[in-house]
Amino acid sequence: MENFDNFDRSLEHHFNNMGEKLIPKQSQSLAYYVDISKSLQSLITFGVKLHKIEKTHPETLDMLTKLRVKEDLRPKLVFLHNELGIKPDQFADIITKCPQYLNPENEIYKTEEIVEYFTSKKFTKEQITDIVLRLPTILCYDVIKIDATLGFLQNFQVSTKQLRFQADQVREMVMRSPSLLTQSPSALHVNGQFLERSFGLRFDEIKRMITTYPRILLLNTEDLELKYMFMIRELDFNNDEVIKFSLIFNASLRLMEHRHGFLKSLGRAQYKTDQVGYLSPIEMFWCNEMEFMTKLGFHNRQPLDNYIKTL
Amino acid sequence: MSITAPQAYRSLKGLFAVYKLPNQSHTSLIDQVTTQILIGLNRLEQRPPKCMVAFKKLSNVTNEDFTWRVNQIVKDSTSSALISENNLSIPTNVVDWFDHPLVQGPRYTKEDLVWYTGHALDYEASGVQILGLQNDGEKMLGIVGKKKLGRTYEVKGRFGLATTTYTQEGKVLERTTWNHIKPQQINKALSLIQGAHRNALYRAAEMDLSSNEAYTAACKGTLKPRKFLGPLFLNIKLIEFSAPEFVIHITCLDESCQSLRALVANIGKRLYSGAVCTKVRRISDGIFSWDDEHTLLSHKLGGVERVIEATRDSYSRLLNDPRDFTSKRNRKRFPAADIPNKDRREKSPLLIAASENL
């Protein structure tokens, strides 16, 4: 070493690039690449949960690191804002549930097709935004499959007969539970058969059931069976009342058992409309615990907890 | 001022009791409790995201980066000349996206909570279940478990059946009548069993029963055997008898839920008919009972602060119990509670005088 200048020159590159970040060649998380890519930083400012995408959609991680802001990200978010009327606060939920939407291979004309299809079936613009907010995966879904399920819903095939629904009814069913659209027709057929065989309903009763509570076509058949037996044995329901109060199938069995047992211990468990002291089951089983207790006249949850501790 | 998450996490330790519902396995109970606590912890105020050190040149440094240290470096005449001449760089704090909560996820996960349990309940049984959190819970459970405090159960049975598994879901061995049974006959059978078990306990206590020590120990409840003799039913009482169904309260040592069901079948045999157990429910486990406001429902804990209050309540109860949990040896194992330091050795007057005169 002859000169300090030579020594300094060799270290100049090191000092100028002291803030260099080392990137691994392979990783299962996006955390190493966030410092570098501006697109991921902009996603974080919107509020997208990257740790959830790593668990649920690991096949999209390659695509997300290679995103470009101007060419890939911007036009798709602008499409959501202009065409569908979605606010920037709501982008986060949509992208966490459907990151495939940002894939440059999924071009915009495919989502335009879906929107055109819904408008051709006479869904209003507000209804379409509602569907997209509640079911973001429909942005990457195939139009042909949606057509098949909607067609099956309108002519709902039960063992020997086709139940014909009108267009207004089908639209209302889709608005009340949009996740019907991503189900295959065979899955819906299974639940329809279950309603016919183990509940023992007639065809017009099945029609009424599906219009009052369309989500019954999505629930698990084992849970449905247990809830049905509970309603018939403990709550003393006929088939007519099961259809009338079919919203109760949304609640879990444990919740129904606890609340029904509590009402029984108070002596106020009366679900027949003719009798004195009638309590409608929908008001009892389709609300919070605090609302439930205020309806009965209590201020605390203590009486219900004290009853559950005796089980 | 509400609690911050690190404060809450540090104070989540010790014992507390949970009411378990029937037809639930032990692993699902612990999953239920952990998810509720983690939801509560991750909602509280978290630590701020960590910063990263980046080296910037003087021209790129902004007003926000001018901390006290950077100011010192820049204002010194010698160092400022060096920096400007040779284009050297200054260390500054920079936002680190790596540690953002949306990238890393929730700060507290399942691995941060370690559970230890007391005597475990069956799948079909319900009642009070003690749970211990972190290292302190393990130590306290070891201390409380050695003092064999009795557990009381409420057992419901039904005359008229005898099965293989002592429940209604087993294979039926015989069906019998029960019209001849009266409550005095049941009480007689129960007192016979109770007396036999108590005699076995007194014989195995390895103490001279005519001495004063044995009397004081029996009054306190510490006259317990060291060997394992099997399930001991020390106190059996009939509470309700309505037609074929009956309810009894049992206090026992070294028992299991299946042994209680076998007891019910034994009672039926003694009364010349068959009996079957419909329900096993634990009313109290040592200090914890189902009546307390601090025994929490497993599916509805009520927040992290309620769990912390329950652990603190169990501390105070163990310290104030007259059954001597806080021997000198155990006082060191308990975490710092409101105990005055009485163990200091008194100095002799010679040492005091010597230290004063120096």
HADDOCK unambig.tbl for C-alpha pairs under 7 A between the chains (distance, minus, plus):
assign (segid A and resid 18 and name CA) (segid B and resid 55 and name CA) 6.37 0.50 0.50
assign (segid A and resid 19 and name CA) (segid B and resid 54 and name CA) 5.49 0.50 0.50
assign (segid A and resid 19 and name CA) (segid B and resid 55 and name CA) 5.87 0.50 0.50
assign (segid A and resid 31 and name CA) (segid B and resid 98 and name CA) 5.28 0.50 0.50
assign (segid A and resid 31 and name CA) (segid B and resid 103 and name CA) 6.06 0.50 0.50
assign (segid A and resid 32 and name CA) (segid B and resid 98 and name CA) 6.68 0.50 0.50
assign (segid A and resid 34 and name CA) (segid B and resid 97 and name CA) 6.16 0.50 0.50
assign (segid A and resid 34 and name CA) (segid B and resid 98 and name CA) 6.57 0.50 0.50
assign (segid A and resid 35 and name CA) (segid B and resid 97 and name CA) 5.68 0.50 0.50
assign (segid A and resid 35 and name CA) (segid B and resid 98 and name CA) 6.82 0.50 0.50
assign (segid A and resid 44 and name CA) (segid B and resid 102 and name CA) 7.00 0.50 0.50
assign (segid A and resid 49 and name CA) (segid B and resid 102 and name CA) 5.01 0.50 0.50
assign (segid A and resid 49 and name CA) (segid B and resid 103 and name CA) 6.73 0.50 0.50
assign (segid A and resid 50 and name CA) (segid B and resid 102 and name CA) 5.99 0.50 0.50
assign (segid A and resid 50 and name CA) (segid B and resid 103 and name CA) 5.22 0.50 0.50
assign (segid A and resid 51 and name CA) (segid B and resid 102 and name CA) 6.44 0.50 0.50
assign (segid A and resid 51 and name CA) (segid B and resid 103 and name CA) 5.32 0.50 0.50
assign (segid A and resid 51 and name CA) (segid B and resid 104 and name CA) 5.97 0.50 0.50
assign (segid A and resid 51 and name CA) (segid B and resid 105 and name CA) 5.33 0.50 0.50
assign (segid A and resid 309 and name CA) (segid B and resid 19 and name CA) 6.92 0.50 0.50
assign (segid A and resid 309 and name CA) (segid B and resid 290 and name CA) 6.85 0.50 0.50
